[in-house]
Amino acid sequence: MTLTDSEVSRVIEMAWEDRTPFEAIEDQFGLSEKALITFMRAQLKSGSFKLWRSRVTGRKTKHIKLRSPEVSRAYCATQYKHR
């Protein structure tokens, strides 16, 4: 699978977002959680990758099945501010 520069940037952004589940990334870009981890390891510097892994490991909002039913969207309401 070949991604454009803008798609690579979007995948990384989605992977860092707390409310974007791994399943949404897989649906949109075809990267399973395991493939995303490999992708992130290749794209990020070692320290950034370690920070990302520690951040998402065990985070319930990154897995649809573990989410609280109260979390119904993939991003915070104030994340994308429109002027």
C-alpha positions as CSV (number, residue, x, y, z in Angstrom):
1,M,0.0,0.0,0.0
2,T,1.4,3.4,-1.0
3,L,0.2,6.5,0.8
4,T,0.6,10.1,-0.3
5,D,2.4,12.5,1.9
6,S,-0.9,14.0,3.0
7,E,-2.3,10.5,3.8
8,V,0.9,9.7,5.8
9,S,0.4,12.9,7.8
10,R,-3.3,12.1,8.4
11,V,-2.6,8.6,9.6
12,I,0.0,9.9,12.1
13,E,-2.4,12.6,13.2
14,M,-5.2,10.1,13.7
15,A,-2.9,7.7,15.5
16,W,-2.0,10.4,18.0
17,E,-5.6,11.5,18.6
18,D,-7.0,10.0,21.8
19,R,-10.6,9.6,20.4
20,T,-9.7,8.1,17.0
21,P,-10.0,4.3,17.4
22,F,-7.6,1.9,15.6
23,E,-10.6,0.6,13.7
24,A,-11.3,4.0,12.1
25,I,-7.7,4.1,10.8
26,E,-8.1,0.5,9.5
27,D,-11.4,1.4,7.8
28,Q,-10.0,4.5,6.2
29,F,-6.4,3.5,5.3
30,G,-6.4,-0.3,5.5
31,L,-3.8,-0.4,8.4
32,S,-4.6,-2.9,11.1
33,E,-3.4,-2.1,14.6
34,K,-0.3,-4.2,14.1
35,A,0.4,-2.6,10.7
36,L,-0.1,0.8,12.2
37,I,2.4,0.1,14.9
38,T,4.9,-0.9,12.3
39,F,4.0,2.2,10.2
40,M,4.4,4.5,13.2
41,R,7.8,2.9,14.1
42,A,9.0,3.6,10.5
43,Q,7.6,7.2,10.4
44,L,8.5,8.5,13.9
45,K,11.8,9.1,15.6
46,S,12.6,6.5,18.2
47,G,11.7,8.7,21.2
48,S,8.4,9.9,19.6
49,F,7.5,6.3,18.8
50,K,8.1,5.3,22.4
51,L,5.9,8.2,23.6
52,W,3.1,7.3,21.2
53,R,3.2,3.6,22.3
54,S,3.1,4.5,25.9
55,R,0.2,6.9,25.3
56,V,-2.0,4.5,23.3
57,T,-1.2,1.3,25.2
58,G,-4.2,0.5,27.3
59,R,-6.2,3.6,26.2
60,K,-9.8,2.5,26.0
61,T,-10.8,5.1,23.5
62,K,-8.4,3.7,20.9
63,H,-10.5,0.5,20.7
64,I,-14.2,0.7,19.8
65,K,-15.1,-2.4,21.9
66,L,-13.5,-0.9,25.0
67,R,-15.0,2.6,24.7
68,S,-17.6,4.0,27.0
69,P,-20.9,4.3,25.1
70,E,-20.7,8.0,26.0
71,V,-17.8,8.5,23.5
72,S,-19.7,8.5,20.2
73,R,-17.4,10.6,18.0
74,A,-13.8,10.3,16.9
75,Y,-12.7,13.8,17.9
76,C,-13.3,16.4,20.6
77,A,-16.0,18.9,19.8
78,T,-13.4,21.8,20.1
79,Q,-10.7,20.0,18.1
80,Y,-11.7,21.4,14.7
81,K,-12.5,25.0,15.2
82,H,-14.1,26.8,12.3
83,R,-13.9,30.6,11.9
